[in-house]
Amino acid sequence: MTDSSFYGLTSKQEVNEVLAKLQIAAWMNLIPTPDLEAVEERRKQKNAEIEKMLSEGRTVYGLTYYTPPVYLQYELTQFKLDYTVYKGKRVGTYPYREITEAEKRAFYDKNRDLFTRYHGDSFEYGEVSMIIEKRLREQEYESIIRLECSDKGQRQKAGILMVNIGIETEQIEYKKTTGELKEAVISIVAILNKHGFGELYFGVRNNGDVLGQVINDETLRKVSQAINNHITPSIFPEITIKAFEGGKQTVYVKFAGDQQPYLAYNVARIRQADEDLVMSQEMYSEMLLSRGGEKYSWEKRSSEYT
């Protein structure tokens, strides 16, 4: 796990504010998950892109290298700007409402000093209407951050506590994103070989906190193809979108099979607690004999090291 001090965050309040801003960005589908580990991956990717441009002799506008604190502020600034032009109807549990002309006019009348020209006269309302709407959006954004950072009691009253669906078990596996597809396929096989059925969620931390992730038809298709292409014998799982409080969506995979032993990437695994261990030759042979087949005999299958 990436330490918060890595980003120059020295207090619990700073950490909470950053995590709240990342959560809002995830709700707006700007990033897949609201965690610092993902920020670090994006920072590395950004620096790699810049390095490639420089090596090709291309012009780089702005910084040529992002340190962790600088990159974090770069992202957070961008998220705030994106909020002011967001087109959705909700941001998590918060409605993204239309700002009325009456609200903008009231702000203009109350803050005339913000719209004074060099010679002392004021800009007309029509000249600054769009600027006022942006300012009101920024205030709304800061309000959501304050609420997200408020203490547990206040958050519970607002109904926006982090949803937790319980810890991993031998039959339930969590992955933070579909970026962990290969690991997920391995877990499915290990669970099938131990229990014959199980469940897997993409968009959930190991401790059960629901992060949610960006999901579309292509997301579900990739999950289906990974399972179909890399698990033998074939299984036919139920792959759906499961939504939780706060608008967080996860990919839910429910699977079962009675043709043990199953292989993932040509390797048999077995579940032990929340680990997916390589199956012993003896256990593999016993399962194969119980099934009554020789097609996947130990001698005929490839090792994970070949």
C-alpha positions as CSV (number, residue, x, y, z in Angstrom):
1,M,0.0,0.0,0.0
2,T,1.3,3.5,-0.9
3,D,2.1,5.5,2.2
4,S,0.3,8.9,2.4
5,S,3.6,10.6,3.3
6,F,4.9,9.6,-0.1
7,Y,2.6,12.4,-1.4
8,G,3.6,14.9,1.2
9,L,0.4,14.3,3.3
10,T,1.3,14.9,6.9
11,S,-2.1,14.9,8.7
12,K,-5.2,12.7,8.9
13,Q,-7.2,15.7,7.7
14,E,-5.1,16.0,4.5
15,V,-5.4,12.3,3.8
16,N,-9.2,12.4,4.2
17,E,-9.6,15.4,1.9
18,V,-7.5,13.7,-0.8
19,L,-9.4,10.4,-0.5
20,A,-12.7,12.4,-0.7
21,K,-11.6,14.1,-3.9
22,L,-10.5,10.8,-5.4
23,Q,-13.9,9.3,-4.5
24,I,-15.7,12.1,-6.2
25,A,-13.5,11.6,-9.3
26,A,-14.4,7.9,-9.3
27,W,-18.1,8.7,-9.0
28,M,-17.7,10.9,-12.1
29,N,-15.9,8.0,-13.9
30,L,-12.7,10.0,-14.2
31,I,-10.7,7.3,-12.6
32,P,-11.5,3.6,-11.9
33,T,-10.8,3.4,-8.2
34,P,-10.3,6.1,-5.5
35,D,-7.0,4.9,-3.9
36,L,-3.5,6.2,-3.7
37,E,-2.0,3.1,-5.3
38,A,-3.8,3.8,-8.5
39,V,-2.6,7.4,-8.4
40,E,1.0,6.2,-8.3
41,E,0.4,3.9,-11.3
42,R,-1.0,6.9,-13.3
43,R,2.0,9.0,-12.2
44,K,4.4,6.4,-13.5
45,Q,2.5,6.2,-16.8
46,K,2.5,10.0,-17.1
47,N,6.3,10.2,-16.6
48,A,6.8,7.3,-19.0
49,E,4.8,9.1,-21.7
50,I,6.8,12.3,-21.1
51,E,10.1,10.4,-21.3
52,K,9.0,8.8,-24.6
53,M,8.2,12.2,-26.1
54,L,11.5,13.6,-25.1
55,S,13.4,10.6,-26.5
56,E,11.6,11.2,-29.8
57,G,12.6,14.8,-29.9
58,R,9.0,16.0,-29.4
59,T,8.1,19.2,-27.5
60,V,6.8,18.7,-23.9
61,Y,4.8,21.6,-22.6
62,G,5.0,22.0,-18.8
63,L,6.8,19.7,-16.4
64,T,9.2,17.0,-17.8
65,Y,8.9,14.9,-14.6
66,Y,6.2,14.6,-11.9
67,T,7.2,13.9,-8.3
68,P,4.5,12.2,-6.2
69,P,3.2,15.4,-4.4
70,V,3.2,17.4,-7.7
71,Y,1.4,14.8,-9.6
72,L,-1.3,14.4,-6.9
73,Q,-2.0,18.1,-7.0
74,Y,-2.1,18.0,-10.8
75,E,-4.8,15.4,-10.7
76,L,-6.8,17.0,-7.9
77,T,-6.8,20.4,-9.7
78,Q,-8.0,18.7,-12.9
79,F,-10.8,16.8,-11.0
80,K,-12.1,20.1,-9.6
81,L,-12.1,21.7,-13.1
82,D,-13.9,18.6,-14.5
83,Y,-16.6,18.9,-11.8
84,T,-17.5,22.4,-13.0
85,V,-18.4,21.0,-16.4
86,Y,-19.8,17.6,-15.4
87,K,-22.8,16.5,-17.4
88,G,-24.2,13.7,-15.2
89,K,-27.3,13.9,-13.0
90,R,-25.7,12.6,-9.8
91,V,-22.2,12.4,-8.2
92,G,-22.4,9.4,-5.9
93,T,-25.2,10.1,-3.5
94,Y,-25.2,13.8,-4.4
95,P,-27.5,15.3,-7.0
96,Y,-25.8,17.4,-9.7
97,R,-28.5,20.0,-9.9
98,E,-29.0,22.8,-12.4
99,I,-27.8,26.2,-11.1
100,T,-30.6,28.7,-11.7
101,E,-30.4,32.2,-13.0
102,A,-31.8,33.4,-9.6
103,E,-28.9,31.8,-7.8
104,K,-26.3,33.3,-10.1
105,R,-28.0,36.7,-10.0
106,A,-28.0,36.6,-6.1
107,F,-24.3,35.7,-6.1
108,Y,-23.6,38.6,-8.5
109,D,-25.5,41.1,-6.3
110,K,-23.8,39.9,-3.1
111,N,-20.3,39.9,-4.5
112,R,-20.1,43.0,-6.8
113,D,-16.6,43.7,-5.6
114,L,-15.4,40.5,-7.3
115,F,-16.5,41.9,-10.7
116,T,-15.0,45.4,-10.6
117,R,-13.0,46.7,-13.5
118,Y,-9.7,48.6,-13.2
119,H,-11.4,52.0,-13.3
120,G,-13.9,51.1,-10.6
121,D,-17.0,50.3,-12.7
122,S,-18.5,46.8,-12.6
123,F,-18.9,44.1,-15.3
124,E,-22.5,43.6,-16.3
125,Y,-24.2,40.4,-15.1
126,G,-24.4,39.0,-18.6
127,E,-20.6,39.4,-19.0
128,V,-19.8,37.2,-16.0
129,S,-22.7,34.8,-15.8
130,M,-20.6,31.8,-16.9
131,I,-17.9,32.7,-14.4
132,I,-20.4,32.9,-11.6
133,E,-21.8,29.4,-12.5
134,K,-18.3,28.0,-12.4
135,R,-17.7,29.6,-9.0
136,L,-20.9,28.2,-7.6
137,R,-19.9,24.8,-8.9
138,E,-16.6,25.1,-7.1
139,Q,-18.4,25.9,-3.9
140,E,-20.7,22.9,-4.3
141,Y,-17.6,20.7,-4.9
142,E,-16.0,21.9,-1.7
143,S,-19.2,21.3,0.2
144,I,-19.3,17.7,-0.9
145,I,-15.6,17.3,0.1
146,R,-16.4,18.6,3.6
147,L,-19.3,16.2,3.9
148,E,-17.2,13.3,2.8
149,C,-14.6,14.3,5.4
150,S,-17.0,14.8,8.2
151,D,-17.1,12.5,11.2
152,K,-18.7,9.1,11.2
153,G,-21.9,10.2,13.0
154,Q,-22.5,13.0,10.5
155,R,-21.8,10.7,7.5
156,Q,-24.2,8.1,8.9
157,K,-27.0,10.7,9.1
158,A,-26.3,11.6,5.5
159,G,-26.4,7.9,4.5
160,I,-23.0,7.9,2.7
161,L,-20.8,5.7,4.8
162,M,-18.4,3.4,2.9
163,V,-20.3,0.3,2.0
164,N,-18.6,-2.9,3.3
165,I,-19.8,-6.3,2.2
166,G,-17.7,-8.4,4.5
167,I,-14.2,-10.0,4.3
168,E,-13.0,-12.5,1.8
169,T,-13.6,-16.1,2.4
170,E,-12.7,-19.4,0.8
171,Q,-15.7,-19.0,-1.5
172,I,-15.7,-15.2,-2.0
173,E,-12.9,-13.2,-3.7
174,Y,-12.5,-9.5,-4.2
175,K,-10.5,-7.6,-6.8
176,K,-10.2,-3.8,-6.9
177,T,-10.5,-3.5,-10.7
178,T,-10.8,-5.6,-13.8
179,G,-7.1,-4.8,-14.2
180,E,-6.6,-7.9,-12.1
181,L,-8.4,-10.2,-14.5
182,K,-5.6,-12.9,-14.6
183,E,-5.5,-13.1,-10.8
184,A,-9.3,-13.3,-10.8
185,V,-9.4,-16.3,-13.2
186,I,-6.8,-18.0,-11.0
187,S,-9.0,-17.4,-7.9
188,I,-12.1,-18.8,-9.7
189,V,-10.3,-22.0,-10.5
190,A,-8.9,-22.4,-7.0
191,I,-12.4,-21.9,-5.4
192,L,-14.0,-24.3,-7.9
193,N,-11.4,-27.0,-7.1
194,K,-12.0,-26.7,-3.4
195,H,-15.8,-26.0,-3.1
196,G,-17.4,-26.3,-6.5
197,F,-19.0,-22.8,-6.5
198,G,-18.2,-19.3,-5.4
199,E,-18.5,-15.5,-6.0
200,L,-16.1,-12.8,-7.2
201,Y,-16.4,-9.1,-7.2
202,F,-14.4,-6.5,-9.2
203,G,-14.5,-3.1,-7.6
204,V,-14.1,-4.2,-3.9
205,R,-11.0,-3.9,-1.6
206,N,-9.8,-7.1,0.1
207,N,-11.3,-5.8,3.4
208,G,-14.8,-5.7,1.7
209,D,-15.0,-1.9,1.2
210,V,-16.9,-1.3,-2.1
211,L,-14.9,1.0,-4.3
212,G,-16.9,0.6,-7.5
213,Q,-15.4,1.0,-11.0
214,V,-16.2,2.2,-14.4
215,I,-18.3,-0.5,-16.2
216,N,-19.6,-0.8,-19.7
217,D,-20.4,-3.6,-22.2
218,E,-16.7,-4.0,-23.1
219,T,-15.9,-4.5,-19.4
220,L,-18.3,-7.4,-19.1
221,R,-17.1,-8.8,-22.4
222,K,-13.5,-8.8,-21.3
223,V,-14.3,-10.7,-18.1
224,S,-16.3,-13.3,-20.0
225,Q,-13.6,-13.8,-22.6
226,A,-10.9,-14.2,-19.9
227,I,-12.9,-16.9,-18.2
228,N,-13.8,-18.6,-21.4
229,N,-10.2,-18.5,-22.8
230,H,-8.2,-19.5,-19.8
231,I,-10.3,-21.9,-17.7
232,T,-10.5,-25.6,-18.6
233,P,-12.8,-27.5,-18.5
234,S,-15.1,-24.7,-19.6
235,I,-17.5,-23.1,-17.1
236,F,-20.5,-20.7,-17.8
237,P,-20.6,-18.2,-15.0
238,E,-23.2,-15.5,-14.4
239,I,-21.6,-12.1,-15.0
240,T,-23.6,-9.1,-14.0
241,I,-23.4,-5.5,-12.7
242,K,-24.2,-5.2,-9.0
243,A,-24.8,-1.7,-7.7
244,F,-24.4,-0.5,-4.1
245,E,-25.3,2.6,-2.1
246,G,-23.7,5.8,-3.4
247,G,-24.0,4.8,-7.0
248,K,-21.0,2.4,-6.9
249,Q,-21.1,-0.4,-9.4
250,T,-19.2,-3.6,-9.3
251,V,-18.8,-6.6,-11.7
252,Y,-20.3,-9.6,-10.0
253,V,-19.3,-13.1,-11.1
254,K,-21.2,-16.1,-9.8
255,F,-19.7,-19.5,-10.8
256,A,-20.1,-23.2,-10.3
257,G,-18.7,-26.4,-11.7
258,D,-18.4,-30.2,-11.0
259,Q,-15.7,-31.2,-13.5
260,Q,-12.7,-30.9,-11.1
261,P,-9.8,-30.5,-11.5
262,Y,-10.1,-27.1,-13.2
263,L,-7.0,-25.4,-14.7
264,A,-6.3,-21.6,-15.0
265,Y,-3.7,-20.8,-17.6
266,N,-2.9,-24.6,-17.7
267,V,-2.2,-24.7,-13.9
268,A,-4.4,-26.4,-11.3
269,R,-4.9,-24.4,-8.1
270,I,-6.6,-25.0,-4.7
271,R,-8.1,-22.5,-2.3
272,Q,-6.6,-22.2,1.2
273,A,-8.1,-19.4,3.3
274,D,-7.8,-16.4,0.8
275,E,-4.8,-17.8,-1.0
276,D,-4.8,-19.7,-4.4
277,L,-2.1,-22.4,-4.1
278,V,-0.6,-24.6,-6.8
279,M,-2.2,-28.0,-6.4
280,S,0.0,-30.9,-5.6
281,Q,0.4,-33.8,-8.1
282,E,-1.2,-36.2,-5.7
283,M,-4.4,-34.1,-5.2
284,Y,-4.6,-33.4,-9.0
285,S,-4.4,-37.1,-9.8
286,E,-7.0,-38.0,-7.1
287,M,-9.5,-35.4,-8.6
288,L,-8.8,-36.6,-12.1
289,L,-9.5,-40.2,-11.2
290,S,-12.7,-39.2,-9.4
291,R,-13.8,-37.6,-12.6
292,G,-12.8,-40.6,-14.5
293,G,-10.8,-38.9,-17.2
294,E,-7.2,-38.9,-18.5
295,K,-7.3,-35.9,-20.9
296,Y,-5.8,-33.6,-18.3
297,S,-3.5,-36.1,-16.6
298,W,-0.6,-34.6,-14.7
299,E,2.0,-35.9,-17.1
300,K,0.2,-34.3,-20.1
301,R,-0.3,-30.8,-18.7
302,S,2.4,-28.1,-18.7
303,S,4.0,-26.8,-15.5
304,E,3.5,-23.2,-14.5
305,Y,7.2,-22.9,-15.0
306,T,7.3,-24.2,-18.7
